[in-house]
């Protein structure tokens, strides 16, 4: 590796330590307490002068004041000040701390707890061991790594210097745990389904394609888990769920990442109203786990996940915002003429369903700030959902929204194999008309349905977007540890 000047300075210190028979990367470490545990029991440990062994990374500036020195260490649980004296530590190690140790080095320290004259809890160090010599120095602005793109590229450094980022991912873990607890309590079985699939399906999206050399077969990274999970309902499980990665070959923006985490669940003998109540329960529980209550603040807007959510059919929502009647504008030409007559500006789409979706996305979705269910989606947008018996052009489907983002999607699942076959055929015609995200024909799934799937409610929820809302993060990259980044040039 080619090192810069600062790295070379640290590498020279490493060699000096080795010359003094100090191994800068020893095999073993020991500790008696985490820093958090030591602080939690500070008073009795300090009163009894209990010997402690702590470990951690040196963070912040080291202060050398003649025969006394101060530093802080962080072990991931908390931060603690070290108080070092030449008399207690000994001349050799005090000099090494002063001359050869640096910010970001990881150390093991022995000592006992005491408060300084200023009242700060500290470990009075009696001996020290170097556990890891850091060759890279901290960023120039120790107060934080502020370049957003660099933070995402070097998440490890972001986590070191921006402690609030760690809390986001602790919140993420707490929210997912809470979600699992709700689903497990309600009798859902957690399962795993294939990531590599011979046929992609379960959503409207373009897939990533790969190739299996031994089988001589194209495979696809899954865009959804839906069709495999519904096969399990056919097989007799009363309720199943999966939390895992999906992959969609789509653009990147503040709410989209090509690789993202979804929870999908299916409940036999349920319907989309069953899933509405489940969404409300899940969001209340996850919000409680993250924020200690049923409200969350997102970009200054207080969201309340406690009461029953607002609920509105899609056609009504579009009519209220645009004046367009979807029943009257029931084909692509009529809809595009209605959009032009209303003086609205949306991208033209190749199918009626896609045009409805574009109109909704442009003129309705941004206004859905408080938790809201939009229901009764057109059949053209819902190839896997049951029709509403009295309005067969629309389906028993809802999408859940908050702060203008879709965070969930649910159906009363279509279990009529002949209707499902016709939907697939219609999607095939849409694909031929230019809709690259149209659903593919899945003959094996049709075969599964012909064995009989009970009436079923199904739900998918975007974990990343939910965490954006609950942790007040305006970009999806802030809640994904290693988001996809454009390759650097050169």
C-alpha positions as CSV (number, residue, x, y, z in Angstrom):
1,X,0.0,0.0,0.0
2,X,1.1,3.5,-0.8
3,X,0.9,5.6,2.4
4,X,0.5,9.4,2.7
5,X,2.5,11.5,5.1
6,X,0.3,11.1,8.1
7,X,0.0,7.3,7.6
8,X,3.7,7.1,7.3
9,X,4.1,8.9,10.6
10,X,1.9,6.3,12.3
11,X,3.6,3.4,10.6
12,X,6.9,4.7,11.9
13,X,5.5,4.7,15.4
14,X,4.3,1.1,14.9
15,X,7.9,0.1,14.0
16,X,9.2,1.8,17.1
17,X,6.8,-0.1,19.2
18,X,7.8,-3.4,17.6
19,X,11.5,-2.5,18.1
20,X,10.6,-2.2,21.9
21,X,9.0,-5.7,21.8
22,X,5.5,-4.2,21.9
23,X,3.3,-6.2,19.6
24,X,0.8,-3.6,18.0
25,X,-1.7,-6.3,17.1
26,X,-1.7,-8.9,19.9
27,X,-3.8,-12.0,19.6
28,X,-5.6,-11.7,23.0
29,X,-7.5,-9.0,24.9
30,X,-9.1,-9.1,28.3
31,X,-11.6,-6.9,30.1
32,X,-13.7,-7.2,33.3
33,X,-16.5,-4.7,32.3
34,X,-17.9,-2.8,29.4
35,X,-17.6,0.9,29.9
36,X,-21.4,1.1,30.1
37,X,-21.4,-1.5,32.9
38,X,-18.6,0.3,34.7
39,X,-20.5,3.6,34.6
40,X,-23.8,2.0,35.7
41,X,-22.1,0.6,38.8
42,X,-19.7,3.5,39.2
43,X,-20.4,4.4,42.8
44,X,-19.9,1.0,44.5
45,X,-16.9,0.2,42.1
46,X,-15.3,3.5,43.0
47,X,-16.0,3.3,46.7
48,X,-14.3,-0.1,46.9
49,X,-11.5,0.8,44.5
50,X,-12.3,-2.3,42.5
51,X,-9.6,-3.2,40.0
52,X,-11.0,-3.0,36.5
53,X,-9.8,-3.9,33.0
54,X,-11.4,-1.9,30.2
55,X,-10.9,-1.7,26.5
56,X,-11.7,0.8,23.9
57,X,-10.7,3.1,21.0
58,X,-9.0,6.4,21.9
59,X,-11.3,9.1,20.7
60,X,-11.0,12.9,20.7
61,X,-7.8,14.7,21.4
62,X,-5.2,13.4,23.9
63,X,-4.1,16.0,26.5
64,X,-0.6,15.9,27.8
65,X,0.0,18.1,30.8
66,X,3.5,17.5,32.1
67,X,3.3,14.4,34.3
68,X,-0.4,14.0,33.8
69,X,-2.4,13.0,30.6
70,X,-6.0,12.6,29.7
71,X,-7.8,10.8,27.0
72,X,-11.2,9.2,26.3
73,X,-11.9,5.7,25.1
74,X,-15.0,4.3,23.5
75,X,-15.8,0.6,23.4
76,X,-19.1,0.9,21.5
77,X,-21.2,0.8,24.7
78,X,-20.1,4.2,26.2
79,X,-17.2,6.6,26.5
80,X,-15.0,7.1,29.6
81,X,-12.2,9.4,30.4
82,X,-8.7,8.0,31.2
83,X,-6.5,9.7,33.8
84,X,-2.9,8.8,33.4
85,X,0.0,9.8,35.6
86,X,3.7,9.2,35.0
87,X,4.0,8.0,38.6
88,X,1.2,5.3,38.3
89,X,1.8,4.2,34.7
90,X,5.5,4.3,34.8
91,X,8.0,6.2,32.7
92,X,8.2,3.8,29.7
93,X,4.4,3.5,29.1
94,X,3.7,7.2,29.8
95,X,6.3,8.1,27.2
96,X,4.8,5.6,24.8
97,X,1.3,7.0,25.3
98,X,2.7,10.5,24.7
99,X,4.9,9.7,21.7
100,X,3.7,6.5,20.0
101,X,0.0,6.2,20.7
102,X,-2.6,8.2,18.7
103,X,-6.2,9.0,18.4
104,X,-8.1,5.9,17.0
105,X,-5.6,3.4,18.6
106,X,-7.4,0.7,20.6
107,X,-6.1,0.0,24.1
108,X,-6.6,-2.2,27.1
109,X,-6.3,-0.4,30.4
110,X,-6.1,-1.5,34.1
111,X,-7.1,0.8,36.9
112,X,-9.9,1.9,39.3
113,X,-12.7,4.4,39.0
114,X,-12.6,7.8,40.6
115,X,-13.9,11.3,39.9
116,X,-11.7,14.1,38.9
117,X,-11.8,17.4,40.8
118,X,-14.1,18.6,38.0
119,X,-16.4,15.7,38.9
120,X,-15.9,13.7,35.7
121,X,-16.1,9.9,36.0
122,X,-12.6,8.6,35.1
123,X,-10.5,5.5,35.2
124,X,-7.2,6.1,37.0
125,X,-4.9,4.0,34.9
126,X,-2.2,1.8,36.5
127,X,-1.2,-0.1,33.3
128,X,-1.8,-0.1,29.6
129,X,-1.6,-2.5,26.7
130,X,-1.9,-1.6,23.0
131,X,-4.4,-3.8,21.2
132,X,-4.5,-2.2,17.8
133,X,-2.4,0.5,16.2
134,X,-4.5,2.6,13.8
135,X,-2.7,3.7,10.7
136,X,-5.4,6.0,9.4
137,X,-5.9,9.2,11.4
138,X,-9.3,10.7,12.1
139,X,-10.8,13.1,9.6
140,X,-9.6,16.7,9.8
141,X,-12.8,17.9,11.4
142,X,-12.9,15.7,14.5
143,X,-16.4,17.1,15.3
144,X,-17.7,14.8,12.6
145,X,-17.2,13.3,9.2
146,X,-19.6,15.7,7.3
147,X,-19.2,14.8,3.7
148,X,-22.4,12.8,3.1
149,X,-21.1,10.7,0.2
150,X,-17.9,9.9,2.1
151,X,-19.9,8.9,5.2
152,X,-21.8,6.4,3.2
153,X,-18.7,5.0,1.4
154,X,-16.8,4.7,4.6
155,X,-19.6,3.7,7.0
156,X,-17.0,2.2,9.4
157,X,-15.5,5.7,9.8
158,X,-18.9,7.3,10.0
159,X,-19.8,5.0,12.9
160,X,-16.5,5.8,14.7
161,X,-16.9,9.6,14.6
162,X,-20.7,10.1,14.4
163,X,-22.1,8.4,17.4
164,X,-25.7,9.3,16.6
165,X,-25.4,7.2,13.5
166,X,-24.8,4.2,15.7
167,X,-28.1,5.0,17.5
168,X,-30.0,4.9,14.1
169,X,-28.9,1.3,13.6
170,X,-29.6,0.3,17.2
171,X,-33.1,1.7,16.6
172,X,-33.3,-0.3,13.4
173,X,-32.5,-3.5,15.2
174,X,-35.0,-2.7,18.0
175,X,-37.7,-2.0,15.4
176,X,-37.2,-5.3,13.6
177,X,-37.1,-7.2,16.9
178,X,-40.5,-5.5,17.8
179,X,-41.9,-6.5,14.4
180,X,-40.8,-10.1,14.8
181,X,-42.4,-10.2,18.3
182,X,-45.8,-9.0,17.0
183,X,-45.8,-11.5,14.1
184,X,-44.5,-14.4,16.3
185,X,-47.2,-13.6,18.9
186,X,-49.9,-13.6,16.3
187,X,-48.9,-17.1,15.1
188,X,-46.9,-16.3,12.0
189,X,-44.0,-18.7,11.2
190,X,-40.8,-17.1,10.1
191,X,-39.5,-18.8,6.9
192,X,-36.8,-18.3,4.2
193,X,-37.4,-18.4,0.5
194,X,-35.0,-18.4,-2.5
195,X,-33.1,-15.2,-3.4
196,X,-32.0,-16.6,-6.7
197,X,-35.1,-17.4,-8.7
198,X,-35.7,-18.9,-12.1
199,X,-38.6,-16.5,-12.7
200,X,-39.0,-13.2,-11.0
201,X,-42.4,-12.1,-9.7
202,X,-44.5,-10.7,-6.9
203,X,-44.1,-7.1,-7.8
204,X,-43.9,-4.6,-10.7
205,X,-40.1,-4.2,-11.1
206,X,-37.2,-4.9,-13.4
207,X,-34.9,-7.6,-12.0
208,X,-31.1,-8.1,-11.8
209,X,-30.1,-11.0,-14.0
210,X,-27.3,-13.5,-13.3
211,X,-26.2,-16.8,-14.9
212,X,-25.7,-20.3,-13.3
213,X,-22.8,-21.8,-15.1
214,X,-23.4,-25.5,-14.1
215,X,-27.1,-25.4,-15.0
216,X,-26.6,-23.2,-18.0
217,X,-29.6,-21.1,-16.8
218,X,-30.5,-17.5,-16.3
219,X,-31.5,-16.7,-12.8
220,X,-32.9,-13.5,-11.2
221,X,-32.3,-11.8,-7.9
222,X,-35.8,-11.8,-6.3
223,X,-37.9,-8.6,-6.5
224,X,-40.3,-9.9,-3.9
225,X,-41.0,-13.0,-1.8
226,X,-44.7,-13.1,-2.4
227,X,-45.2,-16.0,-4.8
228,X,-43.1,-18.4,-2.7
229,X,-44.7,-17.4,0.5
230,X,-48.2,-18.0,-1.0
231,X,-47.0,-21.4,-2.1
232,X,-46.5,-22.1,1.6
233,X,-50.1,-21.0,2.4
234,X,-51.2,-23.5,-0.2
235,X,-49.0,-26.1,1.6
236,X,-51.0,-25.7,4.8
237,X,-49.1,-23.1,7.0
238,X,-51.8,-20.8,8.5
239,X,-49.4,-17.8,8.5
240,X,-45.9,-17.1,7.3
241,X,-43.5,-14.2,7.1
242,X,-40.1,-13.4,5.9
243,X,-37.8,-10.4,6.6
244,X,-35.1,-10.2,4.0
245,X,-33.5,-8.5,1.0
246,X,-35.2,-7.8,-2.3
247,X,-33.4,-6.4,-5.3
248,X,-34.8,-4.2,-8.0
249,X,-33.0,-2.8,-11.0
250,X,-34.3,0.7,-10.6
251,X,-33.1,4.3,-10.1
252,X,-31.6,5.5,-6.9
253,X,-33.1,8.4,-5.0
254,X,-33.9,9.5,-1.4
255,X,-36.4,6.6,-1.0
256,X,-35.1,4.0,-3.3
257,X,-32.0,1.7,-3.1
258,X,-31.5,-1.2,-5.5
259,X,-31.1,-3.6,-2.5
260,X,-33.6,-3.1,0.3
261,X,-35.2,-5.0,3.2
262,X,-38.8,-6.1,3.2
263,X,-41.1,-7.9,5.5
264,X,-43.8,-9.9,3.8
265,X,-46.4,-11.9,5.6
266,X,-49.5,-14.0,4.6
267,X,-52.4,-15.1,6.8
268,X,-54.8,-17.8,5.7
269,X,-58.5,-16.9,6.2
270,X,-57.6,-13.2,6.4
271,X,-58.1,-10.3,3.9
272,X,-56.9,-6.8,3.3
273,X,-58.8,-5.4,6.3
274,X,-57.0,-8.0,8.5
275,X,-53.7,-6.6,7.1
276,X,-54.8,-3.0,7.9
277,X,-55.2,-3.8,11.5
278,X,-51.8,-5.6,11.5
279,X,-50.1,-2.6,9.9
280,X,-51.5,-0.3,12.7
281,X,-50.3,-2.8,15.4
282,X,-46.9,-3.2,13.8
283,X,-46.3,0.5,13.4
284,X,-47.4,1.4,16.9
285,X,-45.2,-1.3,18.3
286,X,-42.1,-0.4,16.3
287,X,-42.6,3.3,17.1
288,X,-42.8,2.4,20.7
289,X,-39.5,0.5,20.5
290,X,-37.7,3.3,18.8
291,X,-39.3,6.4,20.3
292,X,-40.9,5.3,23.5
293,X,-44.4,6.2,22.4
294,X,-46.8,6.2,19.4
295,X,-45.5,9.4,17.9
296,X,-42.5,10.2,15.7
297,X,-41.2,13.5,14.5
298,X,-40.1,13.6,10.8
299,X,-38.5,16.8,9.5
300,X,-40.5,18.8,12.0
301,X,-43.8,17.1,11.4
302,X,-45.3,15.1,14.3
303,X,-46.8,11.8,13.1
304,X,-49.3,9.9,15.3
305,X,-49.3,6.1,14.8
306,X,-51.7,5.6,17.8
307,X,-55.2,6.0,16.5
308,X,-56.9,4.3,13.6
309,X,-55.4,5.6,10.3
310,X,-57.0,7.7,7.7
311,X,-58.5,5.6,4.9
312,X,-59.5,6.6,1.3
313,X,-60.1,4.9,-2.0
314,X,-57.6,5.8,-4.7
315,X,-60.3,7.1,-7.2
316,X,-61.6,9.4,-4.5
317,X,-58.1,10.7,-3.6
318,X,-57.3,11.4,-7.2
319,X,-60.7,13.1,-7.8
320,X,-60.2,15.4,-4.8
321,X,-56.7,16.4,-5.9
322,X,-57.1,16.6,-9.6
323,X,-60.8,16.6,-10.5
324,X,-60.3,13.5,-12.7
325,X,-62.9,10.7,-12.6
326,X,-61.2,7.4,-13.2
327,X,-64.5,5.6,-13.9
328,X,-65.2,8.1,-16.7
329,X,-61.6,8.1,-17.9
330,X,-61.4,4.3,-18.1
331,X,-58.9,3.8,-20.9
332,X,-55.5,5.3,-21.7
333,X,-56.6,7.8,-24.3
334,X,-59.5,9.1,-22.2
335,X,-57.2,9.4,-19.1
336,X,-54.5,11.3,-21.0
337,X,-57.1,13.6,-22.5
338,X,-58.5,14.3,-19.0
339,X,-55.0,15.0,-17.7
340,X,-54.4,17.5,-20.5
341,X,-57.8,19.1,-20.1
342,X,-57.1,19.6,-16.4
343,X,-53.8,21.3,-17.2
344,X,-51.8,18.7,-15.3
345,X,-48.3,17.7,-16.2
346,X,-47.3,14.1,-15.7
347,X,-45.0,11.8,-17.6
348,X,-46.9,9.8,-20.3
349,X,-47.1,6.1,-19.7
350,X,-47.7,3.2,-22.1
351,X,-50.7,1.7,-20.2
352,X,-53.8,3.0,-18.4
353,X,-52.7,1.5,-15.1
354,X,-49.3,3.0,-15.2
355,X,-50.8,6.4,-16.1
356,X,-53.1,6.2,-13.1
357,X,-50.1,5.4,-10.9
358,X,-48.1,8.3,-12.3
359,X,-51.1,10.7,-11.7
360,X,-51.5,9.5,-8.1
361,X,-47.7,9.7,-7.4
362,X,-47.5,13.3,-8.7
363,X,-50.7,14.9,-7.3
364,X,-51.8,12.8,-4.3
365,X,-49.0,10.9,-2.7
366,X,-46.9,14.0,-1.6
367,X,-49.9,15.2,0.5
368,X,-50.2,11.9,2.5
369,X,-48.3,13.1,5.5
370,X,-50.1,11.5,8.4
371,X,-50.4,7.7,8.4
372,X,-53.0,6.9,5.6
373,X,-54.4,3.8,3.8
374,X,-55.2,4.3,0.1
375,X,-57.5,1.5,-1.0
376,X,-59.3,0.1,-4.0
377,X,-56.5,0.1,-6.6
378,X,-57.4,-0.6,-10.3
379,X,-57.0,-4.2,-11.5
380,X,-54.4,-3.1,-14.0
381,X,-52.1,-2.1,-11.1
382,X,-52.9,-5.2,-9.0
383,X,-52.3,-8.4,-10.9
384,X,-52.2,-10.5,-7.7
385,X,-55.2,-9.0,-5.8
386,X,-58.8,-10.0,-5.7
387,X,-61.4,-7.8,-7.4
388,X,-64.0,-6.0,-5.3
389,X,-67.2,-8.0,-6.1
390,X,-69.5,-5.0,-6.6
391,X,-66.8,-3.0,-8.4
392,X,-64.8,-5.5,-10.5
393,X,-62.6,-2.9,-12.1
394,X,-61.0,-2.3,-8.7
395,X,-59.3,-4.6,-6.2
396,X,-59.2,-5.2,-2.5
397,X,-55.8,-3.7,-2.0
398,X,-54.3,-0.9,0.0
399,X,-51.0,0.9,0.2
400,X,-49.9,2.5,3.5
401,X,-48.3,6.0,3.4
402,X,-46.6,8.3,5.8
403,X,-44.8,11.6,5.0
404,X,-45.5,11.1,1.3
405,X,-43.8,7.7,1.1
406,X,-45.3,4.2,0.6
407,X,-44.3,2.1,3.5
408,X,-46.6,-0.9,3.0
409,X,-48.7,-2.7,0.4
410,X,-51.4,-5.3,1.0
411,X,-54.0,-7.4,-0.8
412,X,-56.9,-9.7,-0.4
413,X,-54.9,-12.3,-2.3
414,X,-56.2,-13.6,-5.6
415,X,-56.7,-17.4,-5.3
416,X,-58.7,-18.1,-8.4
417,X,-56.2,-19.8,-10.8
418,X,-58.2,-18.9,-13.9
419,X,-58.5,-15.3,-13.0
420,X,-54.8,-15.2,-12.1
421,X,-53.9,-16.7,-15.5
422,X,-55.8,-14.0,-17.3
423,X,-54.1,-11.3,-15.2
424,X,-50.7,-12.7,-16.1
425,X,-51.7,-12.7,-19.8
426,X,-52.8,-9.1,-19.5
427,X,-49.5,-8.2,-17.9
428,X,-47.8,-9.9,-20.8
429,X,-49.6,-7.7,-23.2
430,X,-48.5,-4.7,-21.1
431,X,-44.9,-5.9,-21.3
432,X,-45.2,-6.1,-25.1
433,X,-46.6,-2.5,-25.1
434,X,-43.5,-1.2,-23.4
435,X,-44.1,-1.8,-19.6
436,X,-40.7,-3.3,-18.6
437,X,-42.0,-3.8,-15.0
438,X,-45.0,-5.9,-16.0
439,X,-45.5,-9.2,-14.2
440,X,-44.3,-12.4,-15.8
441,X,-46.4,-15.6,-16.4
442,X,-45.6,-18.1,-13.6
443,X,-47.0,-21.5,-14.6
444,X,-45.8,-23.2,-11.4
445,X,-47.6,-20.6,-9.2
446,X,-50.8,-21.2,-11.2
447,X,-50.3,-25.0,-10.6
448,X,-50.0,-24.3,-6.8
449,X,-53.2,-22.3,-6.9
450,X,-55.0,-25.2,-8.6
451,X,-54.4,-27.3,-5.4
452,X,-56.4,-24.6,-3.5
453,X,-55.2,-21.6,-1.6
454,X,-57.6,-20.5,1.2
455,X,-58.8,-16.9,1.3
456,X,-55.7,-15.0,2.4
457,X,-54.5,-11.6,3.4
458,X,-51.0,-10.6,2.4
459,X,-48.8,-7.7,3.4
460,X,-45.4,-6.2,2.4
461,X,-43.7,-3.5,4.4
462,X,-40.5,-1.6,3.6
463,X,-38.2,-1.8,6.6
464,X,-35.8,0.9,5.4
465,X,-38.5,3.5,4.7
466,X,-40.2,2.8,8.0
467,X,-36.9,3.5,9.8
468,X,-36.5,6.7,7.8
469,X,-39.8,7.8,9.3
470,X,-39.2,6.6,12.8
471,X,-35.6,8.0,13.1
472,X,-36.2,11.3,11.2
473,X,-33.8,10.4,8.3
474,X,-34.7,12.1,5.0
475,X,-32.6,9.7,2.8
476,X,-32.8,5.9,2.7
477,X,-29.0,5.7,2.7
478,X,-29.0,7.0,6.2
479,X,-30.8,3.8,7.5
480,X,-28.8,1.2,5.4
481,X,-25.4,0.4,6.7
482,X,-23.8,-0.1,3.3
483,X,-26.0,1.6,0.6
484,X,-25.2,1.2,-3.0
485,X,-22.9,3.9,-4.3
486,X,-21.9,5.0,-7.8
487,X,-18.4,3.7,-8.6
488,X,-15.8,6.4,-8.3
489,X,-14.2,7.5,-11.6
490,X,-10.5,7.0,-12.1
